[in-house]
Amino acid sequence: MKLTVWLQRLWARLYYIQGGIYRYWGNKYGNRWAHLVAVESFSQALALDPSFARVYLDRGILYWRELDHPRKAIIDLTKAEVLDPRLTEARFNRGVAHQQLREYERAVADFRAYLAVGDHPYWRQYAERMMVELSEWVCDVEEGE
């Protein structure tokens, strides 16, 4: 590996760590500014290493959960999953973002995909519960058409 590529990846990881710190502060103190700085740090990490899947995951979660930008979250979470299919939480979080946008069929599909591979007990329980609730809502809408 060339030295410049190695240095870029190193800087990307440092920006990722910085973004995580700002995200933590934002969560701890309810500070939107810190969340925005976290997004900027994550974006700088991705500019240096666009294949850094974990950054897309964390920025995507930040978008839907703290900044109310579910469409941006879906883009990032999809990219994370494409780059690293082992990041099963990308599917779960994308389901939540679809749920925020009232795209219930897509949310159910993502929760179902998460349940096929995800192993975190709490998130599995949440996904199962949301699949039931959202499936009922989707059926009611289809019957009303």
Backbone bond lengths (Angstrom), bond angles and torsions (degrees), N, CA, C in turn:
res aa  C-N    CA-C-N  psi(-1)  N-CA   C-N-CA  omega(-1)  CA-C   N-CA-C  phi
1 M - - - 1.446 - - 1.533 108.53 -
2 K 1.298 114.38 134.95 1.463 117.93 179.32 1.523 109.86 -67.49
3 L 1.294 114.99 151.80 1.460 121.35 -179.24 1.527 111.46 -60.19
4 T 1.325 117.81 -40.24 1.467 120.06 -178.39 1.527 111.62 -65.08
5 V 1.318 116.80 -39.17 1.467 120.24 177.68 1.525 109.77 -65.34
6 W 1.306 116.03 -42.98 1.460 120.41 178.57 1.530 110.87 -61.02
7 L 1.324 116.80 -43.66 1.467 120.95 179.33 1.529 111.44 -65.58
8 Q 1.327 116.90 -39.25 1.467 119.59 177.26 1.528 110.73 -61.54
9 R 1.308 116.39 -43.46 1.467 119.52 179.17 1.525 111.23 -65.82
10 L 1.319 116.11 -37.10 1.461 119.88 176.65 1.528 110.40 -62.32
11 W 1.340 116.89 -48.56 1.466 120.72 178.77 1.524 110.65 -61.88
12 A 1.322 116.93 -38.14 1.470 120.17 178.19 1.522 110.23 -60.24
13 R 1.332 117.19 -42.05 1.459 120.39 178.88 1.529 111.88 -66.96
14 L 1.317 116.41 -35.13 1.468 119.45 177.25 1.533 110.92 -67.15
15 Y 1.338 116.77 -41.07 1.473 119.30 175.70 1.523 110.63 -64.70
16 Y 1.324 116.62 -36.52 1.465 120.72 177.66 1.528 110.56 -62.50
17 I 1.313 116.55 -44.90 1.471 120.36 177.82 1.523 110.28 -62.87
18 Q 1.323 116.54 -43.48 1.463 120.41 177.99 1.530 110.37 -59.57
19 G 1.329 116.76 -43.90 1.461 120.42 178.04 1.518 111.71 -60.51
20 G 1.317 116.80 -40.58 1.457 120.54 177.42 1.518 112.66 -62.94
21 I 1.317 116.38 -37.57 1.470 120.65 178.47 1.526 110.07 -65.99
22 Y 1.330 116.83 -46.87 1.466 119.45 178.88 1.526 111.74 -64.30
23 R 1.329 116.20 -37.72 1.469 118.91 177.11 1.521 110.14 -62.22
24 Y 1.320 116.95 -43.45 1.464 121.21 177.81 1.524 110.41 -58.59
25 W 1.333 117.19 -48.02 1.468 120.52 179.27 1.524 110.82 -61.44
26 G 1.316 115.38 -42.43 1.464 119.12 178.41 1.511 112.07 -59.70
27 N 1.331 116.13 -42.35 1.465 120.18 179.16 1.521 111.31 -69.29
28 K 1.319 115.60 -43.12 1.465 119.61 -176.53 1.527 112.49 -65.87
29 Y 1.334 116.38 -40.23 1.464 120.34 -174.32 1.532 113.59 -107.77
30 G 1.333 117.21 5.27 1.456 119.90 -179.01 1.522 112.04 60.68
31 N 1.319 116.04 39.32 1.456 122.00 -172.54 1.528 110.34 -103.99
32 R 1.324 116.47 107.00 1.464 121.19 -179.68 1.536 111.36 -63.10
33 W 1.329 116.78 -37.13 1.461 120.12 179.03 1.525 110.47 -56.77
34 A 1.329 117.67 -43.24 1.468 121.11 179.64 1.521 110.60 -63.52
35 H 1.324 117.52 -36.84 1.461 120.42 177.21 1.532 110.58 -65.04
36 L 1.314 116.41 -40.11 1.470 119.65 178.63 1.529 111.40 -66.24
37 V 1.322 117.04 -37.74 1.466 120.45 176.07 1.532 109.72 -66.46
38 A 1.319 116.94 -36.93 1.467 120.31 176.90 1.529 110.23 -61.36
39 V 1.322 117.05 -44.14 1.467 120.45 177.84 1.527 110.12 -60.18
40 E 1.314 117.05 -43.15 1.467 120.58 179.06 1.534 111.18 -63.00
41 S 1.314 116.83 -42.36 1.471 120.42 177.95 1.522 110.76 -63.28
42 F 1.335 117.00 -44.01 1.467 120.56 177.82 1.532 109.94 -62.11
43 S 1.323 116.78 -40.53 1.467 120.56 179.44 1.529 110.96 -63.96
44 Q 1.323 117.08 -38.82 1.466 120.15 177.08 1.530 110.71 -65.34
45 A 1.320 116.68 -38.04 1.462 119.94 176.67 1.520 110.62 -61.68
46 L 1.329 116.60 -41.98 1.462 120.33 -179.05 1.526 111.94 -71.07
47 A 1.318 117.62 -30.35 1.465 120.22 176.02 1.525 110.22 -63.51
48 L 1.318 116.52 -33.67 1.464 121.38 -179.88 1.523 112.64 -84.86
49 D 1.331 116.65 -31.56 1.468 120.85 -178.80 1.521 109.36 -143.88
50 P 1.342 117.44 84.79 1.463 121.10 -177.15 1.531 114.29 -65.93
51 S 1.319 117.82 -8.14 1.465 120.41 178.96 1.528 112.28 -95.99
52 F 1.312 118.59 7.18 1.465 124.51 -176.89 1.536 108.57 -80.64
53 A 1.319 115.73 83.81 1.471 122.76 -172.12 1.529 113.27 -58.53
54 R 1.306 117.11 -38.48 1.469 120.95 -177.30 1.532 112.10 -60.28
55 V 1.322 116.28 -31.83 1.465 119.98 179.26 1.529 109.77 -67.74
56 Y 1.336 116.82 -42.02 1.466 119.45 177.07 1.531 110.16 -60.10
57 L 1.317 116.30 -41.25 1.466 120.25 178.71 1.528 110.70 -60.87
58 D 1.314 116.64 -52.03 1.471 119.95 -176.14 1.525 112.29 -67.24
59 R 1.326 117.00 -38.32 1.468 118.78 177.77 1.526 110.19 -68.74
60 G 1.330 116.51 -37.36 1.463 119.79 177.49 1.521 112.46 -62.28
61 I 1.325 116.41 -43.35 1.466 120.18 177.63 1.530 109.73 -62.93
62 L 1.299 116.59 -42.89 1.465 121.29 178.13 1.523 110.56 -59.75
63 Y 1.325 117.08 -42.32 1.465 120.58 -179.91 1.529 111.92 -59.78
64 W 1.340 118.02 -49.81 1.468 117.20 -175.33 1.511 112.43 -78.63
65 R 1.320 117.36 -37.08 1.467 119.50 -171.08 1.521 113.13 -84.75
66 E 1.316 117.52 -45.24 1.461 119.21 -174.83 1.528 114.21 -100.48
67 L 1.322 117.71 -26.44 1.467 119.63 -172.54 1.529 114.30 -113.49
68 D 1.313 117.83 -1.87 1.466 122.66 177.04 1.535 112.38 56.45
69 H 1.321 115.11 48.61 1.460 121.74 174.80 1.540 108.29 -125.46
70 P 1.331 116.81 69.22 1.465 118.59 -174.61 1.535 114.20 -62.66
71 R 1.334 118.10 -31.64 1.473 118.91 -179.57 1.534 110.23 -66.40
72 K 1.334 117.42 -42.54 1.467 120.28 175.72 1.534 110.05 -63.30
73 A 1.321 116.15 -37.20 1.461 120.40 178.97 1.522 110.60 -61.23
74 I 1.312 116.86 -44.72 1.469 120.78 -178.78 1.523 110.46 -60.20
75 I 1.313 116.77 -41.67 1.470 120.49 179.02 1.528 110.25 -61.35
76 D 1.328 116.42 -49.07 1.471 120.17 -179.04 1.528 112.12 -66.02
77 L 1.313 117.20 -42.15 1.471 120.18 -177.29 1.525 110.90 -68.01
78 T 1.317 116.40 -34.87 1.467 119.67 175.69 1.526 110.14 -65.71
79 K 1.324 116.38 -43.00 1.470 120.56 178.59 1.532 110.89 -62.06
80 A 1.336 116.31 -41.67 1.469 120.29 178.58 1.523 110.65 -59.87
81 E 1.319 115.95 -44.52 1.476 120.34 -178.44 1.529 111.17 -66.64
82 V 1.320 116.94 -38.75 1.467 120.31 179.04 1.531 110.22 -65.01
83 L 1.331 116.07 -44.41 1.462 119.92 -178.50 1.528 112.97 -69.53
84 D 1.334 116.51 -34.86 1.466 119.90 -178.16 1.529 109.81 -147.42
85 P 1.332 117.47 91.40 1.462 121.17 -178.92 1.536 114.20 -59.07
86 R 1.333 117.27 -14.04 1.472 119.85 177.30 1.522 112.03 -73.09
87 L 1.321 117.97 -13.68 1.467 121.20 178.14 1.536 108.53 -81.03
88 T 1.313 115.28 71.63 1.467 120.84 -174.79 1.524 112.55 -62.31
89 E 1.330 116.94 -26.41 1.462 119.01 -179.69 1.524 111.96 -66.93
90 A 1.334 118.15 -16.13 1.464 120.63 175.44 1.527 109.77 -63.37
91 R 1.326 116.82 -40.11 1.467 120.39 179.17 1.517 110.76 -64.56
92 F 1.324 115.59 -45.12 1.462 119.79 179.98 1.526 110.77 -60.31
93 N 1.326 116.78 -50.72 1.458 120.85 -177.10 1.528 112.16 -66.43
94 R 1.315 117.37 -33.54 1.459 119.80 175.60 1.526 109.92 -65.33
95 G 1.326 116.72 -35.14 1.461 120.16 175.15 1.516 111.86 -60.96
96 V 1.322 116.34 -41.68 1.465 120.12 178.25 1.529 110.24 -65.19
97 A 1.325 117.54 -41.18 1.466 120.71 178.95 1.529 110.48 -63.28
98 H 1.331 117.27 -42.39 1.473 120.39 175.91 1.531 110.02 -62.13
99 Q 1.302 115.99 -38.62 1.466 120.13 178.31 1.532 110.23 -61.28
100 Q 1.325 117.50 -42.37 1.471 121.12 177.79 1.523 111.42 -59.76
101 L 1.316 116.48 -34.81 1.469 121.45 -179.16 1.533 111.93 -86.11
102 R 1.314 116.82 2.65 1.472 123.74 -178.29 1.521 111.97 62.78
103 E 1.308 115.56 30.76 1.463 122.55 173.85 1.531 106.63 -96.83
104 Y 1.313 114.15 71.41 1.452 120.83 -167.76 1.528 113.84 -66.57
105 E 1.313 117.64 -36.43 1.465 118.82 178.54 1.527 111.17 -63.75
106 R 1.315 115.55 -41.42 1.471 119.41 177.86 1.524 110.82 -67.54
107 A 1.332 116.52 -38.00 1.463 119.79 177.54 1.517 110.36 -61.57
108 V 1.320 116.88 -45.66 1.470 120.87 179.37 1.524 109.93 -60.90
109 A 1.327 117.34 -42.43 1.471 120.69 179.48 1.525 110.78 -60.93
110 D 1.337 117.10 -42.45 1.467 119.85 179.24 1.521 111.82 -68.71
111 F 1.325 117.88 -40.29 1.463 119.86 177.26 1.528 110.25 -63.59
112 R 1.326 116.77 -40.31 1.470 120.72 177.64 1.537 110.08 -62.42
113 A 1.332 116.63 -43.78 1.474 120.76 178.60 1.522 110.41 -62.69
114 Y 1.322 116.67 -39.58 1.465 119.48 178.10 1.531 110.28 -63.90
115 L 1.308 117.10 -44.28 1.466 120.03 -177.99 1.525 112.09 -63.33
116 A 1.316 117.41 -25.46 1.467 120.59 179.09 1.525 111.73 -70.42
117 V 1.344 117.05 -23.75 1.466 119.25 -174.96 1.529 114.42 -132.56
118 G 1.314 118.30 -23.29 1.465 121.83 -175.34 1.519 111.88 -73.53
119 D 1.330 115.76 146.46 1.467 118.50 -176.56 1.528 114.14 -125.91
120 H 1.323 118.20 4.87 1.462 119.92 179.71 1.533 108.69 -78.24
121 P 1.342 118.11 118.67 1.467 120.62 -173.47 1.529 114.45 -56.93
122 Y 1.330 117.44 -43.95 1.464 119.36 -178.17 1.516 111.18 -64.81
123 W 1.333 118.06 -46.43 1.460 121.14 -177.67 1.521 111.26 -70.34
124 R 1.322 116.87 -32.20 1.470 119.63 175.19 1.530 109.84 -63.02
125 Q 1.325 116.06 -44.97 1.467 120.14 179.66 1.537 110.22 -62.15
126 Y 1.314 116.35 -43.76 1.466 120.34 178.73 1.529 110.22 -61.21
127 A 1.337 117.26 -46.97 1.461 121.35 -178.74 1.528 110.67 -61.50
128 E 1.323 117.07 -42.02 1.469 120.39 178.35 1.526 110.74 -62.16
129 R 1.314 116.51 -43.98 1.465 121.12 179.90 1.536 110.86 -64.05
130 M 1.316 116.74 -43.19 1.467 120.33 -179.73 1.528 111.46 -67.60
131 M 1.322 117.06 -36.36 1.461 119.36 177.65 1.524 110.67 -60.60
132 V 1.323 116.75 -42.66 1.462 120.57 179.13 1.527 110.09 -64.69
133 E 1.330 116.41 -50.90 1.468 120.39 -177.95 1.529 111.99 -61.92
134 L 1.313 116.43 -47.16 1.458 119.79 -176.45 1.521 111.83 -73.00
135 S 1.321 118.20 -33.41 1.463 120.89 177.39 1.524 110.31 -63.49
136 E 1.325 116.14 -39.69 1.464 119.73 177.36 1.517 110.29 -64.09
137 W 1.328 117.60 -40.46 1.445 121.57 -179.63 1.537 109.97 -66.05
138 V 1.334 117.42 -43.12 1.457 121.94 179.79 1.518 109.51 -62.72
139 C 1.327 118.28 -41.31 1.468 121.32 178.85 1.516 111.13 -64.11
140 D 1.345 117.32 -41.31 1.460 120.95 178.62 1.523 111.58 -62.27
141 V 1.325 117.14 -40.31 1.467 121.27 179.40 1.524 110.08 -66.26
142 E 1.339 117.17 -43.67 1.462 120.64 -179.13 1.517 111.15 -64.19
143 E 1.338 117.45 -37.22 1.461 120.93 178.57 1.512 111.67 -68.64
144 G 1.337 117.34 -31.31 1.451 122.10 -178.84 1.524 113.70 -77.38
145 E 1.316 117.29 -13.54 1.470 120.62 -177.75 1.519 111.09 -76.90
